[in-house]
Amino acid sequence: MPPLHDIDTIVFDILGTLVDDTAGLRAALAELVPDTGRVDDLVALWDRCISTEQRRIIDRERAYVPGAVLDREAAQMVVDAAGLSDPAVVDTLVHAARQRPAWPDSADGLARLGADHELIGLSNADATDLLRMNASAGLRWHTALSTQAVGTYKPDPAVYQLAIDCAGGSPDRMLMVATHAWDLRGAQAAGLRTAYLERPGGDPPAAGDRFDMHLGALAELTGVLRP
């Protein structure tokens, strides 16, 4: 893996890349629905609901609403699909979905990389949710950016421009790290360098993707960036 000595800023996706995005939701559903296979289906339904509505907002088919609204819509869809009759379950799932523990190597990896590089978190999470999550998961940034600031969601080009403007430098001196190939394609189109990070439940690169790095673990970044 060739070193990237000219990277000044590392931009991290957060949901799924640095935190286990479905852990809290999965745990709550496991208590409500005893069938493990059914839980997997309901988590997938939640994800589809969120991604579908975000895409509609990106495509200007729907006016922007914050992630908290989409979470509640997804929760209602999951409750209906599971046949759960207690209306309080919607609130339970919305709260549970915000419990996102960091992957074991995330906090240490950020601490090491942040000693020599500017770190920007760039997330589809709402600003308040993002700050709460970063604190509870022990994640530390120079800057944490929510797509809420530009009223859209990744992979809208405006989101990556938000990070570029924040860094104030050339995008080719910025590295986007994500476990979602669709996110990296958006960053690549905006001129950023890209690194795919393997995580459970990630969106692996397709045959035609050409990212700058493919990482099996976050610690591998330390060896390829300048000291």
N, C-alpha and C positions, 0 to 999 in steps of 0.2 A: 504494500500500500504506500504510494508516494506521499512524502510529507507536504503539508500546505503551510509554507513558512510566511505567507503574506496575509493570513487571516487576522483581522483586528477584532472582529465582533462575531460572537456565536449566538445565533437566534435559535431558541429551543421551542418547539411545540411542547405543550404540557400534558394535555389530556391523552392518556395512553402511552405517551413517550416517557414522561417522568413520574407519572402517577398511574395507579391501576384505576382506570376510569370507571369500571363496572363493579368494583369490589363491594361498595356499600349497597348498591341496588341489588346485586346478586344475593348478598347475605339477607336482606330484608325479604326478598321473594322466596328464599329457601325456607323461611319461617312461615310464610303464608301459603306456599304451594309445595307440598311434599315431594312431588315428582321432579327429579333432577332434570330430566329431559325437557319438561315443561318450562322450568326456570330458564334454561338456555334459550328456548323459543321466545319467551317473554322479554328477555334482555335484548335479543336480536330485534324484536318488534320495537322496543324503545329506541334502539339505535336507528332503525329505518325511519321512524317517525321524525326524529330530530334531524337526520341528514336530509330527508325529503323536504322538510319545511325550510331548512337553511338554504337548500338549493333554490327553492321558490323565491326566497328573499334575494339571493344573489342575482337571479334572473329577472328581478323586478316584477314577479307575478304576485308578490305579497309585500305589503309594507313591512318595514323592519319592526321586529319586536325583540326584546331582550331574551336571553337564554332562559331566564326564570319562567317566562310565559311558555316557551317551547317545552320545558321540563314538565310543566303542569299538564300540557296537552298530551305529552307522551305518557305520563302517569295515568291519566284518565283512559287512554287507549289500552294500556296494559291491564288496568283494573277491569275494564269491560271484557277484554279478551279472556281474562282469567276467571270471569264470573264471580268476582268478589263484590259483595253487596254493601259492605260498610263504607260509607262515603269518606270516613276518616283515613282510609287506606291511601287515598290520593296524597294527602299531606305526608303520610308516613313514607311513601315512596319518593316524593320530592326531597324530603329531608335526607333519606338514606342515600339517594343518588349523589349527594354532595359530600359523602364520606369517601374520600379518595386517598388511600395511603400511598406514599411514595414507594417506588420500586427500591429494593435494598441498596442499590448503588447510586441512586440519584443525588442525595445530599452531598455525599463525599465527592462524587464526580464534579458537581458544580463548584464546590469549594476549591478543588484543585485547578479547574479550568479558569475560575474567576480570578485567580492570582495573577494571571498574565493576559487575560482577554476580557473585553467588555461582554457581559452576558445580558441578553434580552429574552425575556419570556414573552411569547406571542401566542395568545390563546383565544378560542371561541367562547371561553367562559366569561360571564359578566364580570365587571371590575370588582365588585364587592365579593363575589364568589371566588375570584382569582386570588385576591389578597388573603382571604380567610384560608383558602386551601394551601397557599404557599406557606403561611405561618404554621398551620397544623402539620404539614408534611415536612417541615424543616428545610424548605427550599429557599435559597437566597440568590437574588439577582442584583444587577445594577439598575435594571428597569423591568417592570412587568407591564405589558401592554395587552389590553382587551380589545377585541374586534368591536366592542360596543362603542369605542371612540369614533369609529368611522361608519357605524350604522349598517354593517353588513357582516358577512362571515367568510372565513377561508373556504375555498381558494379564490375569493374575489381579489383582483390585483391591488385594490385599494388597501388591503390588509398588509401586504408585503411592503407597499410603499410607506405605510405607517412606520414599519421597523426601519426602513432605509432612512427616512427623514429623522427618526429618533437618533440613529447612529451618526448621521451627518457626514458619512463618507461614501466611498464608492461601493456599490452592491457586490462587485466581484472580490471585495475584501471582507465579505460577510459569509458565514457558513450557516445554513439552515439545517438543523438536526431534527428528524421526525421519524416516527414509526409508521407513518401513513404516506404511501407513495403519491397519493393524490395531492397531499400537502406539499411535498417536495417538487412536484411538477409545477405547482403554482409559484413556488419560490424560484425555481429555475427560470421560469418565464419572465420573472421580474429581474433576473440578472444575478441572483445569489448563487453561491456554490452550495452543494447539497450533500448530505450524509444520511443514509438510511440506517436506523438503529433497530435491531431486532428486538421485539417485545411480544409477549403473548397477546394474541388478538389484534396484531398490527395488520397493516395493508401492505403486503410485500410488493416489491418492484415487479413490473411486467417485463416481458422479454425485450421490449423496445426501450425500456428506461436506461438512461446512462447517467447515473449519479456519480459524484466525485468519490464517494466512499460508501462502503457497506460495512457496518459495524456490528459485531456480535455482542459487544458489551460497551458500555459508556467509557470504561477505562482505556479502551483502545484509542480514544481521541487524544489523550495526553501524549502518546508516542508519535503521533503524526503531525501535530501542530508545533509551532516553534516554542522552545522553552521560555 
